[in-house]
Amino acid sequence: MNVPQIIGAAWNEIKELRLDQGKQLLESAIPYAFENPVVLGALKSISFWKERSEIFIEHSEPLVQADYFFSQWLTYLEFAKRINLDDEESLYTFKQYAFFSVKIILEKKLRQSENADPQYTMKLGICEKALGNYIEAKSNLEKSGGVGQDNPELLGHLADVYALLNEPARAKVLFREAFFIDPQRVPVELLESELILRLSDYTKEKYSPEKLAREWLPVYGVIFGVFSVKRELRAVEYGRLRQGIYSLEREYAHEKEKRELIEPRLINKYFWQIDHLISISEEPQKINEVLLKIKSLNPDIHGLYTK
C-alpha cells in the first residue's frame, strides 16, 4: 500500500475503536513519510486518546463516561491546534472515535434498563448528532423531555439538530428559548450548525471573556434576525419574566461589579417583554417605556434594534 492507502486503512481501524491497529498501520508508513504531518499528528492523537480511554474505562457510570469524553473532545481540539493538526479527515476520524465510544456504552445501558434516566437518551442524541446521524439524534433528543422541558442543554442540542436538518424555524425558536433560560448552560462548544456558530464567533470576537460573550449572544441573535421566530407567552410566563426583569434591575442598580454580565441578560429580557407587548397589541407608550430602558443601558444596541 502507498502512504495515502495506509492512512485511509488506519482511519478505518480508529473509527472502529481499534487504536492499536491504527497505530501499527501509521507506524508502518513512517519510513516512507517520516515528515508527513498527518501521520505524525495522528500518532500523537492516538497517544492522547489511549491515555484518556484508560481513564474512561475506570469510570463505571455511563453518564460520567459520556461527560468525560465530551469534555476531552474539546480538550483534544485544543491539543490538535498545538500540534498543528488541522487535516479535516484526521479530526473527523478522532471525533468518530470519541463519540462512537460513548454511543456504545449508552446503548448498552439503555438495552439493560427500560426505565433509564432520560439523561442517557439525551446524551445518546448528542453522540448521534456528532456522528452525523441527525435523524437518530433528533429522535433521541425529542424523547429526552424527562430531563426538563426548560433544560438549556437539551434545547440547545435539539435546536442544533433541527438546524442541521434544515428546519430553521424550529431551530430558531428553541435556540431563543435555550439562551433565554440561561446562556451559560447552553453547550455552544458542542453545537455544529452554522446558524449558531457564526453568531458565537461574532460575539467571541467582540466580547471577552467567553462567559461575557455567551451573555451577548442572544442579544445579537435578535438584532441579526437569528432568533426571529417567537411565541406568545402564557400569563404565568409573563409574570415570571417581569419578576426576572425587576430582580435584574435591582442587581444592576446595587451591584456595580456585576453590571457587565447583567446588562446583556437584562436587555434580552427587555426584548422578550417587547415581543410580548406587541403580541397582545399593547399601547405604544408601554413599548416605548421598555425601549427607553434599553437606550439608557446601551444606546448602540438600542440603535441597532430600532433601525
HUMONOR-V543989 format. One record per backbone hydrogen bond with DSSP energy under -1.0 kcal/mol. NH is the residue of the N-H (numbers start at 1). CO is the residue of the C=O. If there is no record, write none. Layout:
nh={NH NH}
co={CO CO}
This chain:
nh={6 7 8 9 10 11 12 13 14 15 16 17 18 22 23 24 25 26 27 28 32 33 36 40 41 42 43 44 45 46 47 48 49 50 51 52 53 54 55 56 57 58 59 65 66 67 68 69 70 71 72 73 74 75 76 77 78 79 80 81 82 83 84 85 91 92 93 94 95 96 97 98 99 100 101 102 103 104 105 106 107 108 109 110 111 112 113 120 122 123 124 125 126 127 128 129 130 131 132 133 134 137 138 139 140 141 142 143 144 147 148 151 155 156 157 158 159 160 161 162 163 164 165 166 167 171 172 173 174 175 176 177 178 179 180 181 182 185 186 188 190 191 197 198 200 201 202 203 204 205 206 207 213 214 215 216 217 220 221 222 223 224 225 226 227 238 239 240 241 242 243 244 245 246 247 248 249 250 251 252 253 254 255 258 259 262 263 266 267 268 269 270 271 272 273 274 275 276 277 278 279 280 281 282 286 287 288 289 290 291 292 293 294 295 296 297 298 302 303 304 305 306 307}
co={2 3 4 5 6 7 8 9 10 11 12 14 13 18 19 20 21 22 23 24 29 29 33 36 37 38 39 40 41 42 43 44 45 46 47 48 49 50 51 52 53 54 55 61 62 63 64 65 66 67 68 69 70 71 72 73 74 75 76 77 78 79 81 80 87 88 89 90 91 92 93 94 95 96 97 98 99 100 101 102 103 104 105 106 107 108 109 117 118 119 120 121 122 123 124 125 126 127 129 128 132 133 134 135 136 137 138 139 141 144 145 148 151 152 153 154 155 156 157 158 159 160 161 163 162 167 168 169 170 171 172 173 174 175 176 177 178 182 183 186 187 188 193 194 196 197 198 199 200 201 202 203 209 210 211 212 213 216 217 218 219 220 222 221 221 234 235 236 237 238 239 240 241 242 243 244 245 246 247 248 249 250 251 255 256 258 259 262 263 264 265 266 267 268 269 270 271 272 273 274 275 276 278 277 283 283 284 285 286 287 288 289 290 291 292 293 294 298 299 300 301 302 303}
